[in-house]
Amino acid sequence: MNKVMSSDELMKYINNMDSENSVIQFSIPGKGRFTLVLQEEDNQSIEADIKKNPQLEMMFKESAEQYKNGHGVTTSDLLKSLSVKNFS
């Protein structure tokens, strides 16, 4: 199991993932163990999913509204929020 000591190191592992190397297990000291799985990209559009499930459209709209109101965070922002303290 890989021990990740920084967000840069974690991004390096993520960037190296592909269809042949699609699962990585790692630990972050003080946080725990993680398994990251790269799933195949689905060619089906979100629009097709919304047509199958109208509640999904409502969920997307609510999620977008919450993000606009500052109640969300992007993956990039999450990684930026990690500090050295999180890895010790």
N, CA, C and O atoms as a CHARMM CRD file, in Angstrom:
* protein
*
  352
    1    1 MET  N      0.85700  -1.17000   0.00000 PROA 1      0.00000
    2    1 MET  CA     0.00000   0.00000   0.00000 PROA 1      0.00000
    3    1 MET  C      0.90500   1.23700   0.00000 PROA 1      0.00000
    4    1 MET  O      1.88200   1.31600   0.74500 PROA 1      0.00000
    5    2 ASN  N      0.55300   2.18400  -0.84700 PROA 2      0.00000
    6    2 ASN  CA     1.32100   3.42500  -0.95900 PROA 2      0.00000
    7    2 ASN  C      0.95200   4.37400   0.17100 PROA 2      0.00000
    8    2 ASN  O     -0.21500   4.48800   0.54500 PROA 2      0.00000
    9    3 LYS  N      1.94600   5.04400   0.70500 PROA 3      0.00000
   10    3 LYS  CA     1.71100   6.06300   1.72400 PROA 3      0.00000
   11    3 LYS  C      1.83200   7.42100   1.03000 PROA 3      0.00000
   12    3 LYS  O      2.89000   7.76400   0.50300 PROA 3      0.00000
   13    4 VAL  N      0.75000   8.18300   1.03500 PROA 4      0.00000
   14    4 VAL  CA     0.70900   9.48400   0.37300 PROA 4      0.00000
   15    4 VAL  C      1.02000  10.55600   1.41600 PROA 4      0.00000
   16    4 VAL  O      0.36100  10.63700   2.45200 PROA 4      0.00000
   17    5 MET  N      2.02200  11.36800   1.13100 PROA 5      0.00000
   18    5 MET  CA     2.45600  12.37100   2.09800 PROA 5      0.00000
   19    5 MET  C      2.11900  13.80000   1.68100 PROA 5      0.00000
   20    5 MET  O      2.36000  14.73500   2.44400 PROA 5      0.00000
   21    6 SER  N      1.56100  13.98500   0.47300 PROA 6      0.00000
   22    6 SER  CA     1.19200  15.33600   0.03900 PROA 6      0.00000
   23    6 SER  C      0.12200  15.25700  -1.03600 PROA 6      0.00000
   24    6 SER  O     -0.06300  14.21200  -1.65900 PROA 6      0.00000
   25    7 SER  N     -0.58000  16.35500  -1.25200 PROA 7      0.00000
   26    7 SER  CA    -1.60600  16.37800  -2.30100 PROA 7      0.00000
   27    7 SER  C     -0.95700  16.26400  -3.68200 PROA 7      0.00000
   28    7 SER  O     -1.55800  15.71400  -4.60400 PROA 7      0.00000
   29    8 ASP  N      0.27300  16.78400  -3.83000 PROA 8      0.00000
   30    8 ASP  CA     0.98400  16.64900  -5.11100 PROA 8      0.00000
   31    8 ASP  C      1.26000  15.18300  -5.41400 PROA 8      0.00000
   32    8 ASP  O      1.11900  14.74100  -6.55400 PROA 8      0.00000
   33    9 GLU  N      1.65300  14.43700  -4.39600 PROA 9      0.00000
   34    9 GLU  CA     1.91900  13.00900  -4.56600 PROA 9      0.00000
   35    9 GLU  C      0.63100  12.27000  -4.94100 PROA 9      0.00000
   36    9 GLU  O      0.64700  11.38500  -5.79600 PROA 9      0.00000
   37   10 LEU  N     -0.47800  12.63400  -4.30300 PROA 10     0.00000
   38   10 LEU  CA    -1.76200  12.01400  -4.62700 PROA 10     0.00000
   39   10 LEU  C     -2.13900  12.30000  -6.08100 PROA 10     0.00000
   40   10 LEU  O     -2.59000  11.40200  -6.79200 PROA 10     0.00000
   41   11 MET  N     -1.96000  13.52700  -6.51800 PROA 11     0.00000
   42   11 MET  CA    -2.26800  13.88600  -7.90300 PROA 11     0.00000
   43   11 MET  C     -1.38800  13.11300  -8.88100 PROA 11     0.00000
   44   11 MET  O     -1.84300  12.75500  -9.96700 PROA 11     0.00000
   45   12 LYS  N     -0.13300  12.85200  -8.51000 PROA 12     0.00000
   46   12 LYS  CA     0.75800  12.07400  -9.36500 PROA 12     0.00000
   47   12 LYS  C      0.18500  10.67100  -9.57900 PROA 12     0.00000
   48   12 LYS  O      0.17200  10.16600 -10.70100 PROA 12     0.00000
   49   13 TYR  N     -0.28900  10.04700  -8.49800 PROA 13     0.00000
   50   13 TYR  CA    -0.89400   8.72300  -8.61400 PROA 13     0.00000
   51   13 TYR  C     -2.13800   8.76900  -9.49600 PROA 13     0.00000
   52   13 TYR  O     -2.32700   7.90000 -10.34800 PROA 13     0.00000
   53   14 ILE  N     -2.97900   9.76800  -9.29900 PROA 14     0.00000
   54   14 ILE  CA    -4.20200   9.88900 -10.08500 PROA 14     0.00000
   55   14 ILE  C     -3.88200  10.08900 -11.56100 PROA 14     0.00000
   56   14 ILE  O     -4.50600   9.47300 -12.42400 PROA 14     0.00000
   57   15 ASN  N     -2.90700  10.95200 -11.85100 PROA 15     0.00000
   58   15 ASN  CA    -2.53100  11.21500 -13.24300 PROA 15     0.00000
   59   15 ASN  C     -1.97900   9.97800 -13.93600 PROA 15     0.00000
   60   15 ASN  O     -2.08200   9.86000 -15.15700 PROA 15     0.00000
   61   16 ASN  N     -1.39800   9.05900 -13.18200 PROA 16     0.00000
   62   16 ASN  CA    -0.82400   7.84600 -13.76700 PROA 16     0.00000
   63   16 ASN  C     -1.84100   6.73100 -13.95900 PROA 16     0.00000
   64   16 ASN  O     -1.50400   5.67300 -14.49100 PROA 16     0.00000
   65   17 MET  N     -3.07200   6.95200 -13.53500 PROA 17     0.00000
   66   17 MET  CA    -4.10100   5.91900 -13.67700 PROA 17     0.00000
   67   17 MET  C     -4.60000   5.86100 -15.12300 PROA 17     0.00000
   68   17 MET  O     -4.73700   6.88200 -15.79800 PROA 17     0.00000
   69   18 ASP  N     -4.86600   4.63600 -15.57000 PROA 18     0.00000
   70   18 ASP  CA    -5.44800   4.42000 -16.88700 PROA 18     0.00000
   71   18 ASP  C     -6.21000   3.10300 -16.85700 PROA 18     0.00000
   72   18 ASP  O     -6.37700   2.51100 -15.79000 PROA 18     0.00000
   73   19 SER  N     -6.67600   2.63500 -18.01500 PROA 19     0.00000
   74   19 SER  CA    -7.48400   1.41400 -18.03100 PROA 19     0.00000
   75   19 SER  C     -6.69700   0.19800 -17.56200 PROA 19     0.00000
   76   19 SER  O     -7.29000  -0.75100 -17.05000 PROA 19     0.00000
   77   20 GLU  N     -5.39300   0.20300 -17.72400 PROA 20     0.00000
   78   20 GLU  CA    -4.55200  -0.91200 -17.27300 PROA 20     0.00000
   79   20 GLU  C     -4.20400  -0.78800 -15.78700 PROA 20     0.00000
   80   20 GLU  O     -4.00900  -1.79300 -15.10300 PROA 20     0.00000
   81   21 ASN  N     -4.12900   0.42600 -15.30300 PROA 21     0.00000
   82   21 ASN  CA    -3.76200   0.71900 -13.91700 PROA 21     0.00000
   83   21 ASN  C     -4.92200   1.51100 -13.31300 PROA 21     0.00000
   84   21 ASN  O     -4.82000   2.72000 -13.10500 PROA 21     0.00000
   85   22 SER  N     -6.03700   0.80400 -13.03100 PROA 22     0.00000
   86   22 SER  CA    -7.27400   1.50200 -12.69200 PROA 22     0.00000
   87   22 SER  C     -7.63000   1.47700 -11.20200 PROA 22     0.00000
   88   22 SER  O     -8.62600   2.07900 -10.80100 PROA 22     0.00000
   89   23 VAL  N     -6.83900   0.79500 -10.38400 PROA 23     0.00000
   90   23 VAL  CA    -7.11600   0.73100  -8.94900 PROA 23     0.00000
   91   23 VAL  C     -5.82900   1.04600  -8.19100 PROA 23     0.00000
   92   23 VAL  O     -4.76600   0.49900  -8.48400 PROA 23     0.00000
   93   24 ILE  N     -5.95000   1.93000  -7.22000 PROA 24     0.00000
   94   24 ILE  CA    -4.80400   2.23200  -6.37100 PROA 24     0.00000
   95   24 ILE  C     -5.27400   2.27300  -4.92000 PROA 24     0.00000
   96   24 ILE  O     -6.32000   2.83700  -4.60100 PROA 24     0.00000
   97   25 GLN  N     -4.48500   1.66900  -4.06500 PROA 25     0.00000
   98   25 GLN  CA    -4.75500   1.71900  -2.63500 PROA 25     0.00000
   99   25 GLN  C     -3.64200   2.54600  -2.00100 PROA 25     0.00000
  100   25 GLN  O     -2.46200   2.37600  -2.30800 PROA 25     0.00000
  101   26 PHE  N     -4.04800   3.44000  -1.11200 PROA 26     0.00000
  102   26 PHE  CA    -3.06800   4.29500  -0.46700 PROA 26     0.00000
  103   26 PHE  C     -3.56500   4.66600   0.91500 PROA 26     0.00000
  104   26 PHE  O     -4.74400   4.52100   1.23700 PROA 26     0.00000
  105   27 SER  N     -2.64100   5.14500   1.71800 PROA 27     0.00000
  106   27 SER  CA    -3.01600   5.62600   3.04500 PROA 27     0.00000
  107   27 SER  C     -2.52200   7.04600   3.21400 PROA 27     0.00000
  108   27 SER  O     -1.48400   7.43200   2.67700 PROA 27     0.00000
  109   28 ILE  N     -3.28000   7.80800   3.96500 PROA 28     0.00000
  110   28 ILE  CA    -2.88000   9.16000   4.34700 PROA 28     0.00000
  111   28 ILE  C     -2.78300   9.13400   5.86300 PROA 28     0.00000
  112   28 ILE  O     -3.78300   8.94500   6.55600 PROA 28     0.00000
  113   29 PRO  N     -1.56600   9.32500   6.37500 PROA 29     0.00000
  114   29 PRO  CA    -1.39700   9.28400   7.82800 PROA 29     0.00000
  115   29 PRO  C     -2.35700  10.25300   8.51600 PROA 29     0.00000
  116   29 PRO  O     -2.48500  11.40900   8.11500 PROA 29     0.00000
  117   30 GLY  N     -3.01700   9.77000   9.54300 PROA 30     0.00000
  118   30 GLY  CA    -3.96100  10.59100  10.28100 PROA 30     0.00000
  119   30 GLY  C     -5.35600  10.60700   9.68300 PROA 30     0.00000
  120   30 GLY  O     -6.28900  11.10000  10.31700 PROA 30     0.00000
  121   31 LYS  N     -5.52100  10.07200   8.46400 PROA 31     0.00000
  122   31 LYS  CA    -6.83300  10.04700   7.80700 PROA 31     0.00000
  123   31 LYS  C     -7.34100   8.61900   7.63900 PROA 31     0.00000
  124   31 LYS  O     -8.49700   8.33100   7.94900 PROA 31     0.00000
  125   32 GLY  N     -6.48500   7.72400   7.15000 PROA 32     0.00000
  126   32 GLY  CA    -6.90200   6.34900   6.96100 PROA 32     0.00000
  127   32 GLY  C     -6.46900   5.79400   5.62000 PROA 32     0.00000
  128   32 GLY  O     -5.65600   6.38500   4.90900 PROA 32     0.00000
  129   33 ARG  N     -7.04000   4.63000   5.28900 PROA 33     0.00000
  130   33 ARG  CA    -6.72600   3.93900   4.04100 PROA 33     0.00000
  131   33 ARG  C     -7.81700   4.21500   3.01400 PROA 33     0.00000
  132   33 ARG  O     -8.99500   4.33000   3.34900 PROA 33     0.00000
  133   34 PHE  N     -7.40000   4.31800   1.76800 PROA 34     0.00000
  134   34 PHE  CA    -8.31100   4.62600   0.67900 PROA 34     0.00000
  135   34 PHE  C     -8.07300   3.66600  -0.48400 PROA 34     0.00000
  136   34 PHE  O     -6.95800   3.18700  -0.69100 PROA 34     0.00000
  137   35 THR  N     -9.12800   3.39500  -1.23000 PROA 35     0.00000
  138   35 THR  CA    -9.03400   2.67900  -2.49600 PROA 35     0.00000
  139   35 THR  C     -9.66500   3.56800  -3.54400 PROA 35     0.00000
  140   35 THR  O    -10.83000   3.94600  -3.42600 PROA 35     0.00000
  141   36 LEU  N     -8.90500   3.90100  -4.56300 PROA 36     0.00000
  142   36 LEU  CA    -9.37900   4.76800  -5.63300 PROA 36     0.00000
  143   36 LEU  C     -9.53300   3.92000  -6.88700 PROA 36     0.00000
  144   36 LEU  O     -8.60000   3.22700  -7.29200 PROA 36     0.00000
  145   37 VAL  N    -10.71500   3.97600  -7.50300 PROA 37     0.00000
  146   37 VAL  CA   -11.00500   3.16700  -8.68500 PROA 37     0.00000
  147   37 VAL  C    -11.33700   4.09200  -9.84700 PROA 37     0.00000
  148   37 VAL  O    -12.23100   4.93300  -9.75300 PROA 37     0.00000
  149   38 LEU  N    -10.61500   3.92700 -10.92500 PROA 38     0.00000
  150   38 LEU  CA   -10.89300   4.67400 -12.14800 PROA 38     0.00000
  151   38 LEU  C    -11.91300   3.87500 -12.94200 PROA 38     0.00000
  152   38 LEU  O    -11.63600   2.75200 -13.36200 PROA 38     0.00000
  153   39 GLN  N    -13.08300   4.44500 -13.14700 PROA 39     0.00000
  154   39 GLN  CA   -14.12900   3.74500 -13.88300 PROA 39     0.00000
  155   39 GLN  C    -14.15200   4.24100 -15.31900 PROA 39     0.00000
  156   39 GLN  O    -13.77800   5.37600 -15.61600 PROA 39     0.00000
  157   40 GLU  N    -14.60100   3.35800 -16.19900 PROA 40     0.00000
  158   40 GLU  CA   -14.68700   3.74500 -17.59500 PROA 40     0.00000
  159   40 GLU  C    -15.65400   4.89600 -17.76000 PROA 40     0.00000
  160   40 GLU  O    -16.66200   4.99700 -17.06200 PROA 40     0.00000
  161   41 GLU  N    -15.32800   5.73900 -18.67900 PROA 41     0.00000
  162   41 GLU  CA   -16.20600   6.86100 -18.96900 PROA 41     0.00000
  163   41 GLU  C    -17.44700   6.33800 -19.67200 PROA 41     0.00000
  164   41 GLU  O    -17.35300   5.56200 -20.62400 PROA 41     0.00000
  165   42 ASP  N    -18.59200   6.75900 -19.20600 PROA 42     0.00000
  166   42 ASP  CA   -19.85700   6.32300 -19.78700 PROA 42     0.00000
  167   42 ASP  C    -20.17300   7.21800 -20.97600 PROA 42     0.00000
  168   42 ASP  O    -20.20000   8.44200 -20.85100 PROA 42     0.00000
  169   43 ASN  N    -20.40900   6.60700 -22.12200 PROA 43     0.00000
  170   43 ASN  CA   -20.70600   7.38400 -23.32600 PROA 43     0.00000
  171   43 ASN  C    -22.11500   7.94700 -23.32000 PROA 43     0.00000
  172   43 ASN  O    -22.43300   8.84600 -24.09900 PROA 43     0.00000
  173   44 GLN  N    -22.95900   7.42300 -22.44500 PROA 44     0.00000
  174   44 GLN  CA   -24.33700   7.90100 -22.36300 PROA 44     0.00000
  175   44 GLN  C    -24.33900   9.30300 -21.74800 PROA 44     0.00000
  176   44 GLN  O    -23.64400   9.56200 -20.76600 PROA 44     0.00000
  177   45 SER  N    -25.11200  10.17900 -22.32800 PROA 45     0.00000
  178   45 SER  CA   -25.14700  11.54800 -21.83400 PROA 45     0.00000
  179   45 SER  C    -25.98700  11.65100 -20.56300 PROA 45     0.00000
  180   45 SER  O    -26.83800  10.80500 -20.28700 PROA 45     0.00000
  181   46 ILE  N    -25.73100  12.69000 -19.81400 PROA 46     0.00000
  182   46 ILE  CA   -26.52200  12.96400 -18.61300 PROA 46     0.00000
  183   46 ILE  C    -27.97000  13.23100 -19.01300 PROA 46     0.00000
  184   46 ILE  O    -28.89800  12.88800 -18.28000 PROA 46     0.00000
  185   47 GLU  N    -28.15100  13.83300 -20.15700 PROA 47     0.00000
  186   47 GLU  CA   -29.50900  14.13600 -20.62700 PROA 47     0.00000
  187   47 GLU  C    -30.34700  12.86000 -20.74800 PROA 47     0.00000
  188   47 GLU  O    -31.53100  12.86300 -20.41200 PROA 47     0.00000
  189   48 ALA  N    -29.74300  11.77800 -21.22100 PROA 48     0.00000
  190   48 ALA  CA   -30.46400  10.51000 -21.33500 PROA 48     0.00000
  191   48 ALA  C    -30.84800   9.99100 -19.94900 PROA 48     0.00000
  192   48 ALA  O    -31.93900   9.45100 -19.76500 PROA 48     0.00000
  193   49 ASP  N    -29.94900  10.15600 -18.97500 PROA 49     0.00000
  194   49 ASP  CA   -30.25300   9.73300 -17.60400 PROA 49     0.00000
  195   49 ASP  C    -31.40200  10.55800 -17.01700 PROA 49     0.00000
  196   49 ASP  O    -32.26000  10.02700 -16.31200 PROA 49     0.00000
  197   50 ILE  N    -31.41000  11.84400 -17.31300 PROA 50     0.00000
  198   50 ILE  CA   -32.46300  12.72800 -16.79900 PROA 50     0.00000
  199   50 ILE  C    -33.82000  12.32800 -17.37900 PROA 50     0.00000
  200   50 ILE  O    -34.83700  12.36800 -16.68700 PROA 50     0.00000
  201   51 LYS  N    -33.82400  11.94500 -18.64500 PROA 51     0.00000
  202   51 LYS  CA   -35.09400  11.52500 -19.27400 PROA 51     0.00000
  203   51 LYS  C    -35.61800  10.25600 -18.59700 PROA 51     0.00000
  204   51 LYS  O    -36.82900  10.07600 -18.46900 PROA 51     0.00000
  205   52 LYS  N    -34.71400   9.38300 -18.16600 PROA 52     0.00000
  206   52 LYS  CA   -35.13500   8.14900 -17.49900 PROA 52     0.00000
  207   52 LYS  C    -35.61300   8.42100 -16.07400 PROA 52     0.00000
  208   52 LYS  O    -36.48900   7.72500 -15.56200 PROA 52     0.00000
  209   53 ASN  N    -35.02700   9.44100 -15.43700 PROA 53     0.00000
  210   53 ASN  CA   -35.33600   9.71900 -14.03500 PROA 53     0.00000
  211   53 ASN  C    -35.49000  11.23100 -13.84000 PROA 53     0.00000
  212   53 ASN  O    -34.49300  11.91900 -13.62400 PROA 53     0.00000
  213   54 PRO  N    -36.70900  11.75900 -13.91000 PROA 54     0.00000
  214   54 PRO  CA   -36.93600  13.20200 -13.78200 PROA 54     0.00000
  215   54 PRO  C    -36.43200  13.78900 -12.46100 PROA 54     0.00000
  216   54 PRO  O    -36.09500  14.97100 -12.40700 PROA 54     0.00000
  217   55 GLN  N    -36.37600  12.99100 -11.40400 PROA 55     0.00000
  218   55 GLN  CA   -35.86200  13.49300 -10.11900 PROA 55     0.00000
  219   55 GLN  C    -34.39400  13.87900 -10.22800 PROA 55     0.00000
  220   55 GLN  O    -33.91200  14.73700  -9.48900 PROA 55     0.00000
  221   56 LEU  N    -33.68700  13.23800 -11.15700 PROA 56     0.00000
  222   56 LEU  CA   -32.27500  13.54000 -11.34800 PROA 56     0.00000
  223   56 LEU  C    -32.08400  14.99000 -11.79300 PROA 56     0.00000
  224   56 LEU  O    -31.15700  15.66400 -11.34400 PROA 56     0.00000
  225   57 GLU  N    -32.95100  15.46000 -12.66500 PROA 57     0.00000
  226   57 GLU  CA   -32.87200  16.85300 -13.11900 PROA 57     0.00000
  227   57 GLU  C    -33.02800  17.80400 -11.93200 PROA 57     0.00000
  228   57 GLU  O    -32.29100  18.78300 -11.81000 PROA 57     0.00000
  229   58 MET  N    -33.99800  17.50700 -11.05800 PROA 58     0.00000
  230   58 MET  CA   -34.20900  18.33300  -9.87700 PROA 58     0.00000
  231   58 MET  C    -32.96500  18.31400  -8.98200 PROA 58     0.00000
  232   58 MET  O    -32.57200  19.34400  -8.43400 PROA 58     0.00000
  233   59 MET  N    -32.35400  17.14400  -8.83900 PROA 59     0.00000
  234   59 MET  CA   -31.15300  17.03100  -8.00700 PROA 59     0.00000
  235   59 MET  C    -30.00500  17.85900  -8.58500 PROA 59     0.00000
  236   59 MET  O    -29.27700  18.51700  -7.84200 PROA 59     0.00000
  237   60 PHE  N    -29.84300  17.82500  -9.92000 PROA 60     0.00000
  238   60 PHE  CA   -28.79700  18.61500 -10.55900 PROA 60     0.00000
  239   60 PHE  C    -29.02700  20.11100 -10.33200 PROA 60     0.00000
  240   60 PHE  O    -28.09300  20.85100 -10.02500 PROA 60     0.00000
  241   61 LYS  N    -30.27300  20.54300 -10.48500 PROA 61     0.00000
  242   61 LYS  CA   -30.59700  21.95700 -10.29200 PROA 61     0.00000
  243   61 LYS  C    -30.34700  22.38500  -8.84400 PROA 61     0.00000
  244   61 LYS  O    -29.78900  23.45300  -8.59600 PROA 61     0.00000
  245   62 GLU  N    -30.76400  21.54400  -7.88700 PROA 62     0.00000
  246   62 GLU  CA   -30.53800  21.85600  -6.47500 PROA 62     0.00000
  247   62 GLU  C    -29.04200  21.90100  -6.16100 PROA 62     0.00000
  248   62 GLU  O    -28.57700  22.77200  -5.42500 PROA 62     0.00000
  249   63 SER  N    -28.30800  20.96300  -6.72200 PROA 63     0.00000
  250   63 SER  CA   -26.86600  20.91200  -6.49400 PROA 63     0.00000
  251   63 SER  C    -26.18400  22.16400  -7.05500 PROA 63     0.00000
  252   63 SER  O    -25.32200  22.75100  -6.40000 PROA 63     0.00000
  253   64 ALA  N    -26.56900  22.56700  -8.26200 PROA 64     0.00000
  254   64 ALA  CA   -25.98800  23.76200  -8.88100 PROA 64     0.00000
  255   64 ALA  C    -26.30500  25.00100  -8.05000 PROA 64     0.00000
  256   64 ALA  O    -25.44900  25.86800  -7.87100 PROA 64     0.00000
  257   65 GLU  N    -27.52500  25.08500  -7.54800 PROA 65     0.00000
  258   65 GLU  CA   -27.93000  26.22700  -6.72200 PROA 65     0.00000
  259   65 GLU  C    -27.12100  26.26400  -5.41900 PROA 65     0.00000
  260   65 GLU  O    -26.66400  27.32600  -4.99600 PROA 65     0.00000
  261   66 GLN  N    -26.95000  25.10900  -4.79500 PROA 66     0.00000
  262   66 GLN  CA   -26.17000  25.03500  -3.55200 PROA 66     0.00000
  263   66 GLN  C    -24.72300  25.43500  -3.80600 PROA 66     0.00000
  264   66 GLN  O    -24.11700  26.12900  -2.99000 PROA 66     0.00000
  265   67 TYR  N    -24.16500  25.00000  -4.93600 PROA 67     0.00000
  266   67 TYR  CA   -22.78600  25.37000  -5.26900 PROA 67     0.00000
  267   67 TYR  C    -22.67600  26.88500  -5.45900 PROA 67     0.00000
  268   67 TYR  O    -21.72600  27.50600  -4.98400 PROA 67     0.00000
  269   68 LYS  N    -23.65800  27.47900  -6.15900 PROA 68     0.00000
  270   68 LYS  CA   -23.65900  28.93600  -6.36500 PROA 68     0.00000
  271   68 LYS  C    -23.72000  29.68000  -5.03400 PROA 68     0.00000
  272   68 LYS  O    -23.14800  30.76000  -4.89100 PROA 68     0.00000
  273   69 ASN  N    -24.41700  29.09400  -4.06500 PROA 69     0.00000
  274   69 ASN  CA   -24.55500  29.72300  -2.75000 PROA 69     0.00000
  275   69 ASN  C    -23.39100  29.40400  -1.81000 PROA 69     0.00000
  276   69 ASN  O    -23.43700  29.72200  -0.62100 PROA 69     0.00000
  277   70 GLY  N    -22.36100  28.78000  -2.34900 PROA 70     0.00000
  278   70 GLY  CA   -21.16700  28.51200  -1.54500 PROA 70     0.00000
  279   70 GLY  C    -21.24300  27.26700  -0.68400 PROA 70     0.00000
  280   70 GLY  O    -20.46000  27.11900   0.25400 PROA 70     0.00000
  281   71 HSD  N    -22.17400  26.36400  -0.98700 PROA 71     0.00000
  282   71 HSD  CA   -22.32900  25.15100  -0.18500 PROA 71     0.00000
  283   71 HSD  C    -21.68400  23.93600  -0.85100 PROA 71     0.00000
  284   71 HSD  O    -22.08100  22.80300  -0.58000 PROA 71     0.00000
  285   72 GLY  N    -20.71500  24.15400  -1.70200 PROA 72     0.00000
  286   72 GLY  CA   -20.04900  23.04700  -2.38800 PROA 72     0.00000
  287   72 GLY  C    -18.58300  23.32700  -2.55200 PROA 72     0.00000
  288   72 GLY  O    -18.11500  24.43800  -2.30500 PROA 72     0.00000
  289   73 VAL  N    -17.86600  22.32100  -2.96900 PROA 73     0.00000
  290   73 VAL  CA   -16.43200  22.46900  -3.17500 PROA 73     0.00000
  291   73 VAL  C    -16.01500  21.58400  -4.35000 PROA 73     0.00000
  292   73 VAL  O    -16.49600  20.46000  -4.49100 PROA 73     0.00000
  293   74 THR  N    -15.12300  22.09800  -5.18500 PROA 74     0.00000
  294   74 THR  CA   -14.62000  21.30800  -6.29900 PROA 74     0.00000
  295   74 THR  C    -13.52500  20.37500  -5.80400 PROA 74     0.00000
  296   74 THR  O    -12.98600  20.55600  -4.71200 PROA 74     0.00000
  297   75 THR  N    -13.20400  19.38500  -6.60900 PROA 75     0.00000
  298   75 THR  CA   -12.11200  18.47200  -6.26000 PROA 75     0.00000
  299   75 THR  C    -10.81800  19.24800  -6.11600 PROA 75     0.00000
  300   75 THR  O    -10.03900  18.99400  -5.19700 PROA 75     0.00000
  301   76 SER  N    -10.58200  20.19200  -7.01500 PROA 76     0.00000
  302   76 SER  CA    -9.36500  21.01200  -6.94200 PROA 76     0.00000
  303   76 SER  C     -9.31000  21.78800  -5.63800 PROA 76     0.00000
  304   76 SER  O     -8.26500  21.85500  -4.99000 PROA 76     0.00000
  305   77 ASP  N    -10.44000  22.37500  -5.25400 PROA 77     0.00000
  306   77 ASP  CA   -10.48100  23.12600  -3.99800 PROA 77     0.00000
  307   77 ASP  C    -10.25400  22.21100  -2.80300 PROA 77     0.00000
  308   77 ASP  O     -9.58800  22.59300  -1.84100 PROA 77     0.00000
  309   78 LEU  N    -10.81100  20.99500  -2.86400 PROA 78     0.00000
  310   78 LEU  CA   -10.59400  20.03100  -1.79100 PROA 78     0.00000
  311   78 LEU  C     -9.11500  19.70900  -1.65400 PROA 78     0.00000
  312   78 LEU  O     -8.57600  19.70300  -0.54800 PROA 78     0.00000
  313   79 LEU  N     -8.46100  19.44400  -2.77400 PROA 79     0.00000
  314   79 LEU  CA    -7.02800  19.12900  -2.72400 PROA 79     0.00000
  315   79 LEU  C     -6.21900  20.31600  -2.21400 PROA 79     0.00000
  316   79 LEU  O     -5.25700  20.14100  -1.46600 PROA 79     0.00000
  317   80 LYS  N     -6.61000  21.52800  -2.61800 PROA 80     0.00000
  318   80 LYS  CA    -5.90800  22.72500  -2.14500 PROA 80     0.00000
  319   80 LYS  C     -6.08800  22.92200  -0.64400 PROA 80     0.00000
  320   80 LYS  O     -5.22300  23.49300   0.02000 PROA 80     0.00000
  321   81 SER  N     -7.21500  22.44700  -0.11000 PROA 81     0.00000
  322   81 SER  CA    -7.49300  22.64900   1.31500 PROA 81     0.00000
  323   81 SER  C     -6.67500  21.72000   2.20800 PROA 81     0.00000
  324   81 SER  O     -6.55800  21.95300   3.41100 PROA 81     0.00000
  325   82 LEU  N     -6.11400  20.67300   1.62200 PROA 82     0.00000
  326   82 LEU  CA    -5.29000  19.75400   2.41000 PROA 82     0.00000
  327   82 LEU  C     -3.96200  20.41200   2.73700 PROA 82     0.00000
  328   82 LEU  O     -3.36500  21.08100   1.89400 PROA 82     0.00000
  329   83 SER  N     -3.51300  20.22200   3.94500 PROA 83     0.00000
  330   83 SER  CA    -2.24000  20.80200   4.34800 PROA 83     0.00000
  331   83 SER  C     -1.30700  19.70400   4.83500 PROA 83     0.00000
  332   83 SER  O     -1.69800  18.54100   4.93500 PROA 83     0.00000
  333   84 VAL  N     -0.09200  20.07800   5.13000 PROA 84     0.00000
  334   84 VAL  CA     0.89900  19.13100   5.64000 PROA 84     0.00000
  335   84 VAL  C      0.37600  18.46000   6.90100 PROA 84     0.00000
  336   84 VAL  O      0.66300  17.28700   7.14100 PROA 84     0.00000
  337   85 LYS  N     -0.38900  19.18700   7.70700 PROA 85     0.00000
  338   85 LYS  CA    -0.95500  18.62900   8.94700 PROA 85     0.00000
  339   85 LYS  C     -1.82600  17.41300   8.65700 PROA 85     0.00000
  340   85 LYS  O     -1.86800  16.48000   9.45900 PROA 85     0.00000
  341   86 ASN  N     -2.51800  17.41000   7.52800 PROA 86     0.00000
  342   86 ASN  CA    -3.38200  16.28400   7.17800 PROA 86     0.00000
  343   86 ASN  C     -2.59900  15.01500   6.87400 PROA 86     0.00000
  344   86 ASN  O     -3.15800  13.91800   6.88600 PROA 86     0.00000
  345   87 PHE  N     -1.31000  15.16100   6.60300 PROA 87     0.00000
  346   87 PHE  CA    -0.50300  14.02500   6.20600 PROA 87     0.00000
  347   87 PHE  C      0.50400  13.60600   7.26400 PROA 87     0.00000
  348   87 PHE  O      1.40100  12.81100   6.98400 PROA 87     0.00000
  349   88 SER  N      0.36700  14.12300   8.46300 PROA 88     0.00000
  350   88 SER  CA     1.31900  13.73400   9.52000 PROA 88     0.00000
  351   88 SER  C      0.61800  13.04300  10.66300 PROA 88     0.00000
  352   88 SER  O      1.26300  12.64900  11.63400 PROA 88     0.00000
